[in-house]
């Protein structure tokens, strides 16, 4: 029968530790190693060795996550993607009280001179002011009138009861108009000081194409309330863009194949709208990418006992010194990148082509590093594992135990060849 103590790995470790610490070599012959201490250390080494597969798996999963983050950060800097930051635009107006603008990705980089002669207006009708609490002058019964707008006719009906006041009739009329589904809104405006009320009708949309009229069909409700009295006429916008005249039913107009939107707010003799690259978006994307790149580089460098060193080398090779240094990105000795924000901002504003080439060219940093990152997180976890893990127990154990003896694990780390696992060598 084999003793549980003599039949396992840690006893073998104990024998080796005892032999080494009692050898004739002056460096190690302090005093005999206590069996309990040697056995405990050997057991620790055995258990520690068993944990390595789990530590390796956790390391590779984390590597996978960092790689995915780098790939995602590289996408906005790839010219091949439809949402890359180099297509993003800003539109700035010299007279924001008169005209504002929004540019879509890919809008033409240009400056437009805008002159606004007239903004588009929506028709508004203001009815007759009637004494709110006075009995209405309309007889009890049903009333019908037509509302014509945009070439379409809406028939509106409401009823008047005996004893109704003017305010009651105006409210019923406004409710009926709103229920008709026409692009015209109606409300009752009441002057509590004067004690009067009137109808206010407003077209939902601007332009002459949305002008409206009201006509009595049954009864005289329109005539009695003055609902067809125009206070603000419908009008189209009139403006010029770089000297070319235009008219529009709306104050929202589009240029550059719908990629540039102008919002006309007030007449102005001359204003400029400038469409430019979104420098802040580009700056943010570069900073996000560099942070993700540095995270992956740092993690790989700190875990070379589990990660194939070729991976770290290939990531570092993505750095093209001359191109990146010219835009303010340099490399530390450990392979991480540093950004000179002033130089980068100047390059973005004045030499965007250099930025695009440094990141999105065939050998650009985002192109090469992004591809490598994608290979990492789309491939099997073990593809980038170190085939010969070098594990040093000395990194985990102090050189001496609590009895003042040399730790066997620290000793073995210097005696055994790199890449050896203790529980397999013994």
Secondary structure, DSSP 8 states (H G I E B T S, - for coil): ---TTTTSHHHHHHHHHHHHHTSS-TTT-SS---HHHHHHHHHHHHHHHHHHHHHHHHHHHHHHHHHHHHHHHHHTT-TTSTT-GGG-EEEEES-TTTEEEEE-TT---EEEEEEEEE--B--EEE---EETTSB-SS-SEEEEEEEEETTEEEEEEEEE-TT-BHHHHHHHHHHHHHHTT-SEEEEEEEETTTTEEEEEEEESS-SGGG-EEEEEEESSHHHHHTTT-EEE--B-EEEEETTEEEEESSSEEEETTTTEEEEE-S-EEEEEEEEEE-HHHHHHHHHHHHHHHHHHHHHHHHTTTTB-HHHHHHHHTT--HHHHHHTTEEE-TTS-EEE-HHHHHHHHHH-HHHHHHHHHSTT-HHHHHHHHHHHHHHS-GGGGB-TT----GGGTS-SB-TTS-B-HHHHHHHHS-TT--HHHH-
